[in-house]
Protein backbone atom coordinates (compact mmCIF):
# COMPACT_ATOMS: atom_id res chain seq x y z
CA UNK A 1 0.00 0.00 0.00
CA UNK A 2 1.23 3.51 -0.78
CA UNK A 3 2.50 5.85 1.86
CA UNK A 4 0.20 8.82 2.38
CA UNK A 5 1.03 12.17 3.99
CA UNK A 6 0.01 15.81 3.92
CA UNK A 7 1.60 17.83 1.11
CA UNK A 8 3.78 20.59 2.61
CA UNK A 9 2.79 23.13 -0.07
CA UNK A 10 -0.99 22.66 -0.46
CA UNK A 11 -1.89 20.61 2.64
CA UNK A 12 -3.85 17.96 0.72
CA UNK A 13 -3.52 14.22 1.28
CA UNK A 14 -0.88 12.94 -1.12
CA UNK A 15 1.00 9.79 -2.06
CA UNK A 16 4.70 9.96 -1.29
CA UNK A 17 7.29 8.80 -3.81
CA UNK A 18 10.97 8.86 -2.85
CA UNK A 19 13.62 8.49 -5.54
CA UNK A 20 17.22 9.68 -5.77
CA UNK A 21 16.90 11.42 -2.41
CA UNK A 22 13.95 13.52 -3.58
CA UNK A 23 10.44 13.23 -2.17
CA UNK A 24 7.57 13.93 -4.54
CA UNK A 25 3.93 14.32 -3.57
CA UNK A 26 1.02 13.33 -5.82
CA UNK A 27 -2.46 14.43 -4.75
CA UNK A 28 -4.92 11.62 -4.20
CA UNK A 29 -7.87 11.90 -6.56
CA UNK A 30 -11.45 11.13 -5.55
CA UNK A 31 -11.73 8.25 -8.03
CA UNK A 32 -8.71 6.56 -6.43
CA UNK A 33 -10.33 6.86 -3.01
CA UNK A 34 -13.63 5.42 -4.28
CA UNK A 35 -11.74 2.50 -5.85
CA UNK A 36 -9.93 1.72 -2.59
CA UNK A 37 -13.15 1.98 -0.58
CA UNK A 38 -14.81 -0.43 -3.02
CA UNK A 39 -11.95 -2.88 -2.61
CA UNK A 40 -12.19 -2.66 1.16
CA UNK A 41 -15.95 -3.23 1.08
CA UNK A 42 -15.50 -6.36 -1.04
CA UNK A 43 -12.83 -7.68 1.30
CA UNK A 44 -15.04 -7.05 4.34
CA UNK A 45 -17.98 -8.84 2.70
CA UNK A 46 -15.81 -11.90 2.04
CA UNK A 47 -14.54 -11.83 5.62
CA UNK A 48 -18.09 -11.49 6.99
CA UNK A 49 -19.35 -14.41 4.89
CA UNK A 50 -16.45 -16.60 6.02
CA UNK A 51 -17.03 -15.64 9.67
CA UNK A 52 -20.72 -16.56 9.41
CA UNK A 53 -19.84 -19.97 7.98
CA UNK A 54 -17.37 -20.57 10.79
CA UNK A 55 -19.93 -19.50 13.41
CA UNK A 56 -22.47 -21.99 12.05
CA UNK A 57 -19.83 -24.72 12.03
CA UNK A 58 -18.89 -23.91 15.62
CA UNK A 59 -22.55 -24.04 16.68
CA UNK A 60 -22.99 -27.49 15.14
CA UNK A 61 -19.82 -28.73 16.80
CA UNK A 62 -20.92 -27.45 20.20
CA UNK A 63 -24.41 -28.92 19.86
CA UNK A 64 -23.09 -32.35 18.85
CA UNK A 65 -21.14 -32.77 22.10
N, C-alpha and C positions, 0 to 999 in steps of 0.2 A: 504494500500500500504506500502511496506517496506521502511524503512529509508535507504538512500544511502549517503555515505560519502567517502572521500579519505582515503585509507589505510595509516596509518602513516609509515609503513615499506617499502611498495613497491610503493605507490603513485597511485595505480589503484583505479577505482571506485569499491566500495564494499558495500554489505548489512551489516547493523549493527545489531547485536543480543546482547542484554544485559541480563545477568542472573547471579544471586548471586553476584552482584557487579562487574562482569567482563564483558568487552566489547570484543566481537569477531567480526572479519571482514571476510566476505566470498566474494571472487572476483566474479563479475558478468560476466557470460559467454555470448558469442555472441548469442547462441541459445535462451537464456532467453530474451535478448534484442529484437531479431527478433519476439519472441512470443508476447511481450508487444506491439511492434509497430503494429503487425497484429491486436491485440485486439483494439488498439486505432483507426486504420483505419476503422475497422468494426463499431465501435461506432460513428465515424464521418460520415460514410455513412448513418447510420440510422438517425442521427440528420439532415443531409442534406435533406434526403427524407422527413422527417417530416416537416421541414421548408418549403420545396417547396409546400407541400400539404396545409399548413397553408397560404402561400402567395396566392395560387390560391383561397382559400376560402375567404380570405380578399378581393381580387379583385372582386369576385362575389358579396360580400356584399356591397362593395362600389358602384358598377355599378347598383345595384338594388334600390338604394336610389333615 
